[in-house]
Amino acid sequence: MRNCPLSRGTVAGVLKGYGGISAAVFTEIYSTLLRNSSSKLLMFLALGIPVLCFIVMYFVRACTPASGEDSSEHAHFLFTQGALIVLGLYVLTTTILNHIFHFSAPVSNTFLVIMVVLLMAPFAIPIKMTFHRMRVSKPEMHHQPVETPDSVIQEDNADKTEPLLKSYFVGVGSGVTVLNNLAQIGIAQGVHDTTILLSLFSFCNFVGRLGGGIVSEHFVRSKTIPRTIWMTCTQVMMIITYLLFASAIDGILYAATALLGICYGVQFSIMISTVSWQAVYDNEAAKQQVPNLLSSSSISCLGPNCLRLTYEDKACL
């Protein structure tokens, strides 16, 4: 998000989208490559994931952001979002088809190879940028980075985000509770094979994470609608979803799971870009230098400017 300060919501949506679809990807790997072996899955998680992280960590680095809107950056985001959507639809479709028709090992392995190719699709962007570098004039390279509230973020000011975090953990915490017990919930309602149910939640979670970042970014820019509005809407929808779970109406389990996955994903993606503005409070308080009556070691902010920028997200415009 520091590398692309004008597209923070989009970045958060993409990153959390890949996290959301990971459950379905692991399900595909578990059933096809690892042959439903729990011990092999634990070995893969214990060794395979850390090794992969060490391999790619060299390529994750901060850079000087562009001084304004970059058309190529927009195109790259569209490509990544498109690849992610195709991946999500592909994994969900192949999981359902494999569950129904029980394909042979060669066919299942082919599905797995295609999934890996789709996962690697975003690597086409740095490869393209390496071989086709954009020509930028030298004076433009020395422009100051776009000024955003990220420049005043202090990582240790978590106390100022406490009220928003409590709203966040109410929604995400209850979502995690359902997710961790989704298999038991399905079995209790007569669904003995919960593979499709878990894949459905993973896909809808991915849709919520990706869509939440894109939609919130669009409305922050065009209508100045704060991101917290979308968090409130998803909270209300999650209440309705839990009532659907409680009703145990025949045929409602899959719809409720899908709706919960979307809301759960939206909460994740929007929270990242929203909470990064909380340090604006500290910046305003530092300008006023008003001592806190309860503690002489901290300062407080007075007036509407203290949290206005935080909840209106005008810095993104």
Rosetta blueprint (number, residue, H / E / L):
1 M L
2 R L
3 N L
4 C L
5 P H
6 L H
7 S H
8 R H
9 G H
10 T H
11 V H
12 A H
13 G H
14 V H
15 L H
16 K H
17 G H
18 Y H
19 G H
20 G H
21 I H
22 S H
23 A H
24 A H
25 V H
26 F H
27 T H
28 E H
29 I H
30 Y H
31 S H
32 T H
33 L H
34 L L
35 R L
36 N L
37 S L
38 S H
39 S H
40 K H
41 L H
42 L H
43 M H
44 F H
45 L H
46 A H
47 L H
48 G H
49 I H
50 P H
51 V H
52 L H
53 C H
54 F H
55 I H
56 V H
57 M H
58 Y H
59 F H
60 V L
61 R L
62 A L
63 C L
64 T L
65 P L
66 A L
67 S L
68 G L
69 E L
70 D L
71 S H
72 S H
73 E H
74 H H
75 A H
76 H H
77 F H
78 L H
79 F H
80 T H
81 Q H
82 G H
83 A H
84 L H
85 I H
86 V H
87 L H
88 G H
89 L H
90 Y H
91 V H
92 L H
93 T H
94 T H
95 T H
96 I H
97 L H
98 N H
99 H H
100 I H
101 F H
102 H L
103 F L
104 S L
105 A H
106 P H
107 V H
108 S H
109 N H
110 T H
111 F H
112 L H
113 V H
114 I H
115 M H
116 V H
117 V H
118 L H
119 L H
120 M H
121 A H
122 P H
123 F H
124 A H
125 I H
126 P H
127 I H
128 K H
129 M H
130 T H
131 F H
132 H L
133 R L
134 M L
135 R L
136 V L
137 S L
138 K H
139 P H
140 E H
141 M H
142 H L
143 H L
144 Q L
145 P L
146 V L
147 E L
148 T L
149 P H
150 D H
151 S H
152 V H
153 I L
154 Q L
155 E L
156 D L
157 N L
158 A H
159 D H
160 K H
161 T H
162 E H
163 P H
164 L H
165 L H
166 K H
167 S H
168 Y H
169 F H
170 V H
171 G H
172 V H
173 G H
174 S H
175 G H
176 V H
177 T H
178 V H
179 L H
180 N H
181 N L
182 L H
183 A H
184 Q H
185 I H
186 G H
187 I H
188 A H
189 Q L
190 G L
191 V L
192 H L
193 D L
194 T L
195 T H
196 I H
197 L H
198 L H
199 S H
200 L H
201 F H
202 S H
203 F H
204 C H
205 N H
206 F H
207 V H
208 G H
209 R H
210 L H
211 G H
212 G H
213 G H
214 I H
215 V H
216 S H
217 E H
218 H H
219 F H
220 V H
221 R H
222 S H
223 K L
224 T L
225 I L
226 P L
227 R H
228 T H
229 I H
230 W H
231 M H
232 T H
233 C H
234 T H
235 Q H
236 V H
237 M H
238 M H
239 I H
240 I H
241 T H
242 Y H
243 L H
244 L H
245 F H
246 A H
247 S H
248 A L
249 I L
250 D L
251 G L
252 I L
253 L H
254 Y H
255 A H
256 A H
257 T H
258 A H
259 L H
260 L H
261 G H
262 I H
263 C H
264 Y H
265 G H
266 V H
267 Q H
268 F H
269 S H
270 I H
271 M H
272 I H
273 S H
274 T H
275 V H
276 S L
277 W L
278 Q L
279 A H
280 V H
281 Y H
282 D H
283 N H
284 E H
285 A H
286 A H
287 K H
288 Q H
289 Q L
290 V E
291 P E
292 N L
293 L L
294 L L
295 S L
296 S L
297 S L
298 S L
299 I E
300 S E
301 C L
302 L L
303 G L
304 P L
305 N H
306 C H
307 L H
308 R H
309 L H
310 T H
311 Y H
312 E H
313 D L
314 K H
315 A H
316 C H
317 L L
